Amino acid sequence: MKLCRGTGMATPAKSDRSRMMRAISKIALFRRAGLVRSKPKPPEYSRPAAAEDEEATLSAEVFAAVAAVKAEYAQLQVAQSPFDADSVQSCDRAIVSHLQRLSQLKQAHLKKLPLHGSKAAAELQEQRSLVKTFEITSKKLESELGHKDAQILQLKAQLSDVESHGGFLAALRRAGKAVRALAAAMAEEMAAAGWDVAAAAGAVAPEVKFARAEDRGFAFESFVARVLFSGFHLPDFGLGHGGADVAELTRAKYRALVHPSMEAFLGAESRFGRRFAEAGRRVWLLHRLFFSTDSPAERHVFQVRPGTRFSEVYMQSVVEGGGGAAVGFTVFPGFRLGRTIVQCKVYPAR
């Protein structure tokens, strides 16, 4: 090395620089050739295989326990209806056991405790629980479907009753109105002829005390209905042969209803006579409809005896405000066709 003039500093000679450049070139050449090792990089972090297996087993155990809880809960719902006490208790115990297992798995995860089990066994248990849940749900749905089918059949039967009895019920309302009008006409004609209407009504229901004077009309309606519906439960109306046409029935009922002493003012051409012809026709038509529906075992016409305990199922009071404790007399008969019940109309005892 030599000193530079005026500076007092040493500078490397040309030969020194040349040697330095040759050394750098050799190092670069050796590095490219792999003869010089670079500083090794630190290794990337990788989880031990045992830790990964432990986490996979933990997840499998958790899913298995949850699936088991779901299966037992589904079984518990089935045991509620109809109630099965033994099955309910068994399901309760099983659910508590599975929940405790979930708690143990949580503690094992938090405290890094080893698990005593395998992933494959846990996955198998999960699949078994899922299959059990599926089977229980399928049976429950089948049971509900059967119940719905039974309800549908019941509703269809009720609809059939309504459809088949609709004509009868409409005819019954018209017959009842005709009978009521006939009874009113009979009472008016008797009063106009000077008869004692109160005494006549008392003769129909001697044990009944009428709350109002106008209630005596129910006694006349009861008498008329009793005559017109006599023999109604018989196919021939009690006339002694296979059937009765409307004219024959009307003549027979007229003779039964009108006393000879009343014929003078209750003639066929009177208002009473016209009302009687209408009532007879309506009752005859109702009788035909009555025997055209259902089987004989499901067909009934009924009335109740005086003093019978009042029933809201089979009876309807003609007096507003309740039926009373007992029946005074039947005003209009009741009917039963299959499941359909038409209440009889009654006047309460006083």
Stockholm file with secondary structure:
# STOCKHOLM 1.0

chainA/1-350         MKLCRGTGMATPAKSDRSRMMRAISKIALFRRAGLVRSKPKPPEYSRPAAAEDEEATLSAEVFAAVAAVKAEYAQLQVAQSPFDADSVQSCDRAIVSHLQRLSQLKQAHLKKLPLHGSKAAAELQEQRSLVKTFEITSKKLESELGHKDAQILQLKAQLSDVESHGGFLAALRRAGKAVRALAAAMAEEMAAAGWDVAAAAGAVAPEVKFARAEDRGFAFESFVARVLFSGFHLPDFGLGHGGADVAELTRAKYRALVHPSMEAFLGAESRFGRRFAEAGRRVWLLHRLFFSTDSPAERHVFQVRPGTRFSEVYMQSVVEGGGGAAVGFTVFPGFRLGRTIVQCKVYPAR
#=GR chainA/1-350 SS CEECTTTCCEECCHHHHHHHHHHHHHHHHHHHHTCSCCCCCCCCCCCCHHHHHHHHHHHHHHHHHHHHHHHHHHHHHHHHTTTCHHHHHHHHHHHHHHHHHHHHHHHHHHTTCCCSSCHHHHHHHHHHHHHHHHHHHHHHHHHHHHHHHHHHHHHHHHHHHHHHHHHHHHHHHHHHHHHHHHHHHHHHHHHHTTCCHHHHHHHHSTTCCCSSGGGHHHHHHHHHHHHHTTTTTSTTTTSSSSCCCHHHHHHHHHHHHSCGGGTTTSCTTSHHHHHHHHHHHHHHHHHHHHTTSSCGGGEEEECCCTTCBCCTTTEEESSTTCCCSBEEEEEECEEEETTEEECEEEEECC
#=GC SS_cons         CEECTTTCCEECCHHHHHHHHHHHHHHHHHHHHTCSCCCCCCCCCCCCHHHHHHHHHHHHHHHHHHHHHHHHHHHHHHHHTTTCHHHHHHHHHHHHHHHHHHHHHHHHHHTTCCCSSCHHHHHHHHHHHHHHHHHHHHHHHHHHHHHHHHHHHHHHHHHHHHHHHHHHHHHHHHHHHHHHHHHHHHHHHHHHTTCCHHHHHHHHSTTCCCSSGGGHHHHHHHHHHHHHTTTTTSTTTTSSSSCCCHHHHHHHHHHHHSCGGGTTTSCTTSHHHHHHHHHHHHHHHHHHHHTTSSCGGGEEEECCCTTCBCCTTTEEESSTTCCCSBEEEEEECEEEETTEEECEEEEECC
//
